[in-house]
Amino acid sequence: MIALRFNDLRQHSDVLRLRTGTSVTVRFVEPRDAEALQAYFRALSTRSRYNRFFGAMSELPPAELDRFVHVGEADRFSVVAVMTLDGAETIAGEARYAFDAETDSFEFGLSIGDRWQGQGVGSALLGNLECRVAAFGARRLFGDTLRSNDAMTGLARKSGFAFTHSPGDWKLVRFEKYIDVAPQEIPCASWRLAVQQIALHASV
Ligand SMILES: CC(C)(COP(=O)(O)OP(=O)(O)OC[C@H]1O[C@@H](n2cnc3c(N)ncnc32)[C@H](O)[C@@H]1OP(=O)(O)O)[C@@H](O)C(=O)NCCC(=O)NCCS
């Protein structure tokens, strides 16, 4: 994995333009987001929460929330996709991705708030995750989802992921994508630049 220093990236955020013309900003979660993030998870429909966490839960357990907002610890990262609504920043989606050194892969999970589903936010966020993973120099991005989750399997298929069985649980299906992108070809300008700056830093 490329040694991107998280401290250098703390302020890093990306503005994504959706097909509807709306802009969404993807940024790392910060400790100050704890309450808003928990409110976001509570406001998800029961079905969306079930699909996100593969089980019935009304909110994130406190220890898990704490891990979500301490980004970078144990090579685990959380991002939120935020929009400005009536002048206030609103969480429209979130994703968490974790590095597994043994397989040189990032595993991820994501959710989009029910009112924003079907508008391209999931596609945009997943594309942004691919750039983040490429910037870290990892080889593969993968996730598991319930076989019954048509929206996630549809999103994964559309985004070019291949399907395989998920070890250990027949109710899940795994989707994976090999990320074979040279740093100078990362398709998000901000991450291409981040990698170039780090490389420059390392060479002086
Ligand atoms: C799965 C999820 C992230 C998709 O995000 P989204 O923003 O709604 O998806 P998008 O609008 O970007 O759709 C992208 C593509 O996914 C597929 N898709 C999205 N919703 C779909 C649905 N309900 N049924 C079938 N395919 C669907 C389509 O191919 C779509 O492309 P199209 O709009 O050109 O047809 C979102 O539905 C969600 O958060 N669900 C609850 C949590 C969850 O299931 N997380 C996955 C756990 S890993």
The ligand as an ORCA input file, in Angstrom:
! r2SCAN-3c Opt
* xyz 0 1
  C     -27.434     -0.013     -2.953
  C     -27.421      1.512     -2.936
  C     -26.111      1.972     -2.292
  C     -27.477      2.040     -4.374
  O     -27.286      3.437     -4.367
  P     -28.143      4.431     -5.289
  O     -27.653      5.792     -5.095
  O     -29.585      4.192     -5.031
  O     -27.771      3.861     -6.724
  P     -27.682      4.702     -8.086
  O     -28.822      5.645     -8.183
  O     -26.324      5.276     -8.209
  O     -27.888      3.548     -9.160
  C     -26.802      3.016     -9.869
  C     -27.216      1.746    -10.567
  O     -27.498      0.744     -9.596
  C     -28.591     -0.062    -10.053
  N     -29.731      0.083     -9.141
  C     -29.960      1.093     -8.261
  N     -31.103      0.853     -7.584
  C     -31.599     -0.312     -8.060
  C     -32.732     -1.100     -7.738
  N     -33.596     -0.707     -6.781
  N     -32.904     -2.260     -8.388
  C     -32.043     -2.691     -9.332
  N     -30.923     -1.969     -9.683
  C     -30.719     -0.810     -9.050
  C     -28.945      0.415    -11.454
  O     -28.148     -0.279    -12.372
  C     -28.497      1.860    -11.377
  O     -28.189      2.389    -12.629
  P     -29.330      3.196    -13.461
  O     -29.785      4.297    -12.558
  O     -28.610      3.686    -14.659
  O     -30.403      2.205    -13.730
  C     -28.624      2.099     -2.167
  O     -29.813      1.552     -2.719
  C     -28.597      1.825     -0.678
  O     -27.972      2.561      0.069
  N     -29.284      0.762     -0.201
  C     -29.337      0.463      1.235
  C     -28.005      0.035      1.822
  C     -27.361     -1.072      1.021
  O     -28.003     -1.925      0.450
  N     -26.016     -1.052      1.028
  C     -25.236     -2.073      0.341
  C     -24.498     -2.913      1.342
  S     -22.877     -3.271      0.765
*
